[in-house]
Amino acid sequence: MVPLILVLLLALILFGAGFALKALWWIAVIVLIVWLLGFVVRSVDSGGRKGRWYRW
């Protein structure tokens, strides 16, 4: 009985880790798209050159 519970617990942990990693990949792709869009939509400053789209 104990080995069965351990196997089921291991399967549950691995399934949860796989789902979390897949979610993290989607978040990374969304952040990459936003980062790339930032280069496209940069504002032009008073000197006529493109400024930074981020604050720091």
Disulfide bonds with the S-S distance in Angstrom:
none
